[in-house]
Amino acid sequence: MTKTEAHSYAAQMDAKDTLGVFRNRFHIPLHHGEPVAYFCGNSLGLVPRATADVVQDELEDWKNLGVEGHFHARKPWFSYHRLLTDSLARLTGAKPHEVVAMNSLTANLHLLMTSLYRPTADRYRIVIAGNEFPSDRYAVESQVRLHGHDPEQAMIEVAPDPGTYEISTQRLEEAIAQHGESVALVLISGVHFFTGQFFDIPAVVRAAKSVGAVIGVDLAHAIGNVELHLHDWDVDFAVWCSYKYLNSGPGGVGGAFVHERYAARPDLPRLAGWWGNEESTRFMLQHGFEPTYGADGWQLSNAPVLSMAAHRAALDIFDEAGMAAISVKRTALTGFLETLVNAAFAQYPIGACITPRDPAQRGAQLSLRFEHHGREVYEKLLQHGVIVDWRTPNVIRVAPAPLYVSFADVARFYDVFLTILSELP
Ligand SMILES: *Cc1c(COP(=O)(O)O)cnc(C)c1O
């Protein structure tokens, strides 16, 4: 495809894009006075224009009400987290009492592993995907040690299929079956951070349950990116952060899903805090923790309202746009990017896309692996106002988040990418 053809296709697609209007809801960073082409929404989503006002409202209430804001703010802080519940339930395919906005991703992973990774002498292994995000690996390793097991024995990392970067469902199933009843927990990403692979979560759930293991899912790269049905899929627990596809700000409040079968299980061990206690007795300063019903029972502390206000503003956009429409655009936009990347690599064979080709097995991210000159290509893209990210040793990740990336942005990526490749020594 020529650059001209790419631009004319992009113009047609943008003209009929029903989500195109949402681009204006965001601040797009500038590069030499012009908006960048932003492909890093998988790492840090852009700030919605509405966020400043929503956060400002809370600052105003704080200014005017002080401590009274807990109950008398326009949106009382005491129950602020509940304003996020319905939107999070829609995004994850959960019942409202199965989700809660709280803490950060890694903290939530620890909290839920504390309750649901209960190893014994015979059943203690944790199966995870290979090359997982460091925080997840550290969390798993430290939980294993906390229970007195040896990570060398207990952590089963499933490597990609030979000669590829994908970890097939079959490979995951085989690893789970092979370790059978010694598996206590299967922990997978919804979408793998490095390769962009969207796992077949229902199949992995079935495999985990068939050996009697608990199944947890890390949705860092999946929430707000792909459609999820955690309740129907029968996932036991899931955790996420809100600053990637959810556009809720750096270090923004995370979230968790706990299947309703654990909603009323005061017997489950947990690391408790006052905000997880039953509301009616929370302030009575009595002894004995009484967990509140559902995912709320895992909360530790009172809600970080400023961060939650930014989250609220960002979730409004998802409620309005809907994941179904986002998914349709994501498929078209990512497919267009893939066509262009393949055309560029056909002309300059120094790399390849390692993300699955099947649109059902990926979200909005393509990972490009370079034989050489990868870092240089990455730096030059940035110099041209095309924002992507670099993962050592040799991968550029390009994520066209559908809410604010246009088809024209993708055509612009192609222009710059082709020029850079043509100028390499
Ligand atoms: C982004 C990401 C994290 C980040 O964890 P925080 O606790 O939010 O810092 C963890 N795991 C995965 C897979 C991620 O992609």
Ligand as a Chemical Component Dictionary entry (heavy atoms), coordinates in Angstrom:
data_LIG
# 
_chem_comp.id                   LIG 
_chem_comp.type                 NON-POLYMER 
_chem_comp.pdbx_formal_charge   0 
_chem_comp.three_letter_code    LIG 
# 
loop_
_chem_comp_atom.comp_id 
_chem_comp_atom.atom_id 
_chem_comp_atom.alt_atom_id 
_chem_comp_atom.type_symbol 
_chem_comp_atom.charge 
_chem_comp_atom.model_Cartn_x 
_chem_comp_atom.model_Cartn_y 
_chem_comp_atom.model_Cartn_z 
_chem_comp_atom.pdbx_ordinal 
LIG C1 C1 C 0 0.817  -2.189 34.075 1  
LIG C2 C2 C 0 0.881  -3.515 34.717 2  
LIG C3 C3 C 0 1.056  -3.632 36.097 3  
LIG C4 C4 C 0 1.262  -2.414 36.942 4  
LIG O1 O1 O 0 1.079  -2.651 38.301 5  
LIG P1 P1 P 0 0.808  -1.429 39.304 6  
LIG O2 O2 O 0 0.600  -2.113 40.580 7  
LIG O3 O3 O 0 -0.377 -0.672 38.780 8  
LIG O4 O4 O 0 2.026  -0.549 39.289 9  
LIG C5 C5 C 0 1.077  -4.905 36.657 10 
LIG N1 N1 N 0 0.924  -6.005 35.885 11 
LIG C6 C6 C 0 0.749  -5.922 34.550 12 
LIG C7 C7 C 0 0.561  -7.161 33.727 13 
LIG C8 C8 C 0 0.733  -4.679 33.922 14 
LIG O5 O5 O 0 0.580  -4.591 32.607 15 
# 
loop_
_chem_comp_bond.comp_id 
_chem_comp_bond.atom_id_1 
_chem_comp_bond.atom_id_2 
_chem_comp_bond.value_order 
_chem_comp_bond.pdbx_ordinal 
LIG C1 C2 SING 1  
LIG C2 C3 SING 2  
LIG C2 C8 DOUB 3  
LIG C3 C4 SING 4  
LIG C3 C5 DOUB 5  
LIG C4 O1 SING 6  
LIG O1 P1 SING 7  
LIG P1 O2 DOUB 8  
LIG P1 O3 SING 9  
LIG P1 O4 SING 10 
LIG C5 N1 SING 11 
LIG N1 C6 DOUB 12 
LIG C6 C7 SING 13 
LIG C6 C8 SING 14 
LIG C8 O5 SING 15 
# 
